[in-house]
Amino acid sequence: MEYRGIAASPGIAMGPPFCFRQLRFHVEKESAQSAPENVERWESARRDAVEELRKLVVQVDDDQRMIFEAHIDIAQDCEIDEMVRKQILEEGTSAEWAVQKAFGVFRDMLAEIEDPIFAERAADLDDVQRRILRFLGGAQQVRLDALPYPVVLVADDLLPSDTAMLDRKNVLGIVTQTGGMTSHSAILARSFGIPAVLGVPNAIAALENAAQIILDGTRGIVISGPSQDLLEQYRQAQCQAEAHAAAAKRYLRKPAALKDGRPMQVGLNIGGADYPKDCGQYDFVGLFRTEFLYMNSDHLPTEEEQFAAYRQVLQCAGDRTVTLRTLDIGGDKTLPYLKLPEEMNPFLGKRALRLCLEQEDLFQTQLCAALRASAYGNLRLMFPMVGSLEDIDRAKECVRRAMRTLERRGKACNGNIPLGIMIEIPAIAELAGQAAQEVDFASIGTNDLCQYLYAADRLNPDCTEYYQCFGPAFLRVLERIIQVFRAAGKEICVCGELAGDTRATALLAAMGLEKYSVNASQLPALKQEMASFTMDEAKELKQKVWKARTQAEILAQIEAFQDNHKEGVQEK
């Protein structure tokens, strides 16, 4: 039997299902204890939850650390604390009832916001609530960090703490009944490299009695009770994928180049001040996301805090260029301590550069910190969410103002720091020629540019078919931007998801792109793909693609191209 869901993390998994059910709590409103005793129980459970979360923070990687630091903030939230205490003292309820009531109020507030991001962030509240209830009741949850044998994990959903503590050697794949591409289950599965299919209706009931299941995380399919022939087909596909990944690792320390020897440049996308270790050979840092410094803090980072973080990244980068993207908050990224305007559609509202231009003090603090750090390395500034030439003018004036401030204070900085923009709004893409005259470089943010071009929310699974990053219209927009900047003698890079998608590598090269910036884990496969084709072959592919009418036809052309060149990858 075949079941369909969301292809959330690529790869193939085969094995017996292990059905995981969350611990259920029976909460009584009345309490045998007095109100002061219940307040004390609440305080104790909250302290224990925070302490447990702090232990988790030091055990996990950057992506997970952000999640659990946010959980600590929730557990220590003053409004929740006040609401719980008021419920206990004024209504005389049990601590458990008060916790459930308070968290429910906040969860309902999120549910009223018509945005899938906020709906999925309710998982954070659920996770913290369950952790506190567990300490109040002394209950024990089934542990996922010590599974007895390799399994395909099947659950209604996995809370962040469940996913972070997975026994990775024994979790072959993940199937959930709920969740989407932006849920914690999806984010952490991709981080771990675990194949995952999410949003499979009634998955537990459908799969719990199966002896064997196949999970295809690339196609979003789960198969129960597969035949031996089908199992063998998937085993062969799995072996091929593993061999391809192993071969890619040989390129980790090689320079990026096409099969004909033409050199290419590959860079890193990084977040926060934690610099990736042992990334092999790369040429530059194409995207330094600074918002993580804000998201990992309980306050607006001071100039000194930012300066120290930026200088640390520059010191780690050595002689390499580091492109610092100024604060990109809004849309799906919020700060608990910064009140943002309530908007019907935050992705089209006051976010990123728009927000910084309005909140001048916030922007000047960051610019001063970045400019001071520029004296310690090869730093460039890049502004996100630029929609007009006026945006560029205003951003450049803000930089000049920060330079004048530092001059008065006697602080050193690079007075000729290169300034660039993110091209992610169709309006500035249309004005690419004029924009190229105003800036030193640009980077194409393919994620937002594609969703704005097609008016398709990239985070909404119901819009997947409309979000066409290989669609004819989008590819033509990309080529025009690349060609215009090259003609102006200005650097152009792609730093969005498309840069790390090896299906796009040859096409981007044929368009004239020479700089790709990706996550560290994507570097080996990207360099391997580059080594599989010549520039002439890439241009032949582009000619065929430009004759295609649909995304499906284009992807078919790319698949045939890659199949023909797999055997041509040679170690240099």
PyMOL commands that set and color helices and strands:
alter all, ss='L'
color gray80, all
select helices_A, chain A and resi 35-57+62-75+78-91+95-111+116-137+160-164+184-192+203-207+228-249+291-295+303-317+346-348+352-358+360-376+389-409+426-430+432-438+446-454+461-466+472-487+497-500+505-511+520-530+535-545+551-568
alter helices_A, ss='H'
color red, helices_A
select strands_A, chain A and resi 2-4+6-9+12-15+17-20+151-155+171-176+196-198+213-216+221-224+265-271+284-289+321-325+378-383+419-423+441-444+491-494+515-518
alter strands_A, ss='S'
color yellow, strands_A
deselect
rebuild
show_as cartoon
